[in-house]
Amino acid sequence: MSSQPAQPSMTEKAIQGETIAQMRTLAHDLSNSIETVMQASYLLAQATLDDTNKRWVELIDKASRDAARINREIRDILRAHS
């Protein structure tokens, strides 16, 4: 006798769909916030800064690029499951 995984109920599918939709909205909103940080970082980098502040701008720039990459990965996963 082979056991097959139980199929999700209609309610479970609806909840999963709602969760994915909410996650996509959050990922979109996060993208907007990350873009704002990236633009501010770019503008700061155009200013005349001392070495300490240049390092801070570089740190912000790298972190925002990492966050954007992670957010793209999340969006890819969500797209694959919708």
N, C-alpha and C positions, 0 to 999 in steps of 0.2 A: 504494500500500500504506500503510494507516494503522497507526501503532503505538499500541497501547493500553497503559496502565500495567499492570504486572504485579500480579496479585492477591496479597495476602499469604497465605503458607502457613498451615496450621492451627497450626504451631508458633509462627509470628510472631504470629498472632492471640492465642494463649494467653499469650505473653509480654506483649503489649500489654495484655491483660486483667488480668494479674497486676500489671503496672506501674501501671495506673490504680487498681486496688484498693489497692495500697500507697500511692499518692499521696493517695487519699481518706482513708486512715487517718492519714497524716501531717498532712493539712490539718485533720482533726478534732482531732488532738492539739494542733496549733498554735492552733486556735481556743480550746481550753481554756486554754492558756498566755496568750494575748492577753487573754482575759476576766479572768484573774487580775491581770494588769498594769492593766487598765482599772479593776477594782474597787479595787485598792490606790491607784491615782491618785485615784479619787473620794474614798476615805477620807482620803487626805492633804490633798486640797483642802478638806476640812471642818475641818481643824486650823488653829490660829492660826500663820501662817507669816510670816516677813519677806518683803520684795519679791523678794529673790534666790531664795529657796526656792519662792515662788509661781511664778516664771518656770520653774523646773525642773519643777514639777508640770505646768504648762501644756505644756511641751515633751514630757514623758512622755505626757500625755493625747493630744496631737496625733499623736505617733508611733504610739501604740497604736491610735488610730482609723484611721490610714493603713494600719497592718499588718492590721487587721481587714477593711478594704475590699479590700486586695490579696488576702487569703486568700479572701474571698467570690468574687472574680473567678476565682481558681484553681479553687475548688470548682464554679463555674458551667461553666468549661471542661471539667473532668473529668466533670461530669454530662452535658454535651453529647456526650461521646465514649464514654459507657458505655451 
